[in-house]
Amino acid sequence: MILTNRVFATMLAWQTGATSVLASITYFFYGKHAAISAFLGGFSIIFAAAIASIIFVRNRNKHDAAAILISLILSEIVKLLFIFAFLFLVFKHYKNLVPVALIIGLIVALLMSGAAMSKLVTK
C-alpha cells in the first residue's frame, strides 16, 4: 500500500527543490526578475498541489470507489483554480514579469510532480 502523506510530501519536496535550483540558475544567467518569475511559476504549481493534496488526503480512508473518484476530481479542480488564480495575480501585479521564465518554472514543477509520483509508486 502506498503511504499517501509521504508520496505527497516527497512530491512537494521535489517540486520545491527543482524550482529553487531553477530560480538560482535563472538568477545567475538572466537576472533577478527572471529568477523571481521562474520561482513564481513553480510556486503556483507547488502551492496548488499542496492544497489539492490536503483535500485528497482528507478523504483517503473512504473505501467507496465513487467517493475516492469525487475526492480526486475535486482536488484537481481546486488545484487548477488555485493555479489560474495565482497566475492571474502574478500577471496583474508583477510588472517586471519574464513570461518565458514563468512558463519554464511551471513546466519544471509539473515535471517534478510526475517524476516523483512515478518513482514513489514503483517502489
Residue pairs with C-beta under 8 A, 6 or more apart in sequence:
2 120
2 121
4 56
4 57
4 60
5 57
6 120
7 116
7 117
7 120
7 121
8 49
8 53
8 56
8 57
10 116
10 120
11 49
11 53
11 112
11 113
11 116
11 117
11 120
12 46
12 49
12 50
12 53
13 116
14 112
14 113
14 115
14 116
15 42
15 45
15 46
15 49
15 109
15 112
15 113
15 116
16 42
16 46
17 112
18 42
18 108
18 109
18 111
18 112
19 38
19 39
19 41
19 42
19 43
19 46
19 105
19 108
19 109
19 112
20 39
22 38
22 39
22 42
22 104
22 105
22 108
23 35
23 36
23 38
23 39
23 42
23 105
24 35
26 34
26 35
26 37
26 38
26 101
26 104
27 34
27 35
30 98
30 101
33 96
33 97
33 98
34 98
34 101
35 101
36 94
36 96
37 94
37 97
37 98
37 99
37 101
37 102
37 105
38 98
38 101
38 102
38 104
38 105
38 108
39 105
40 86
40 90
40 94
40 97
40 102
40 105
41 101
41 102
41 103
41 104
41 105
41 106
41 107
41 109
42 105
42 106
42 108
42 109
43 86
43 105
43 109
44 82
44 83
44 86
44 87
44 90
44 106
44 109
45 83
45 106
45 109
45 110
45 113
46 109
47 82
47 86
48 78
48 79
48 80
48 82
48 83
48 86
49 79
49 113
51 78
51 79
51 82
52 75
52 76
52 78
52 79
52 82
53 75
55 71
55 74
55 75
55 78
56 71
56 72
56 75
58 71
59 67
59 68
59 71
60 71
62 68
62 71
87 102
90 97
90 102
91 97
